[in-house]
């Protein structure tokens, strides 16, 4: 496996362009998205993790991005019950 990701420039550009909106969308609880919150809303943490660890971009090892990543994981932890399982929810409130 290579040491660095051989990314396509447009993919990195898209990730970088999305970061301000992703950060602005995060609630104080660490959750992303609108109500009802579902665990899949936290997928945005993966885009943040990608730009945080890719050298040569403005978000590389940015402490604000790292804090957002941590808080998004904390939101998943907070949703877990005592057995480590989250509640299954759908955006449309269907069973």
C-alpha positions in Angstrom: 0.0 0.0 0.0 1.4 3.4 -0.9 2.5 5.9 1.8 0.3 8.7 0.3 -3.0 8.7 -1.4 -2.7 9.4 -5.2 -5.8 11.5 -5.4 -7.5 13.0 -8.3 -7.2 16.8 -8.0 -11.0 17.3 -8.4 -11.7 14.9 -5.5 -9.5 16.8 -3.2 -10.9 20.2 -4.4 -14.4 18.9 -3.7 -13.4 17.7 -0.2 -11.7 21.0 0.6 -14.7 23.1 -0.7 -17.1 21.1 1.5 -15.2 21.6 4.8 -16.7 25.0 5.7 -20.2 23.8 5.2 -19.6 20.6 7.1 -18.1 22.4 10.0 -21.0 25.0 10.0 -23.6 22.2 10.0 -22.3 20.5 13.2 -24.4 21.1 16.3 -22.9 21.6 19.7 -23.8 18.0 20.4 -21.4 16.9 17.7 -24.2 15.8 15.5 -24.5 16.7 11.8 -27.7 17.0 9.8 -31.2 17.8 10.5 -33.9 16.1 12.6 -34.5 13.3 13.1 -30.8 12.7 13.6 -29.6 9.3 12.4 -26.1 7.8 12.7 -25.6 8.0 9.0 -25.5 11.8 9.4 -22.1 11.3 11.0 -20.6 10.1 7.7 -19.4 13.6 7.1 -16.6 12.9 9.6 -14.9 10.8 7.0 -14.5 13.8 4.6 -13.1 15.8 7.5 -10.7 12.9 8.4 -9.5 12.7 4.8 -8.6 16.4 4.6 -7.1 16.4 8.1 -4.6 13.7 7.3 -3.7 14.7 3.7 -0.5 16.8 3.7 -0.4 19.9 1.5 -3.9 21.3 2.1 -5.1 24.1 4.4 -6.9 21.7 6.8 -3.9 19.3 7.3 -3.7 18.7 11.0 -6.0 21.7 11.6 -7.1 21.6 15.3 -10.6 22.8 14.5 -11.1 20.0 12.1 -9.7 17.5 14.5 -12.0 18.7 17.2 -15.0 18.4 14.9 -14.0 14.8 14.0 -13.8 13.9 17.7 -17.1 15.6 18.5 -18.8 13.7 15.7 -17.5 10.4 17.1 -18.6 11.5 20.6 -22.2 11.9 19.2 -22.2 8.3 18.1 -20.9 7.2 21.5 -23.6 9.3 23.2 -26.2 7.6 21.2 -25.2 4.1 22.3 -27.0 2.2 25.0 -25.2 0.3 27.7 -24.5 -2.6 25.3 -22.9 -0.3 22.7 -25.8 -0.3 20.3 -27.5 2.7 18.8 -31.1 3.2 18.0 -32.1 2.6 14.4 -33.8 5.6 13.0 -34.9 6.7 9.5 -35.2 10.3 8.3 -38.8 9.7 7.3 -39.7 8.3 10.7 -40.8 5.0 9.2 -40.3 1.8 11.1 
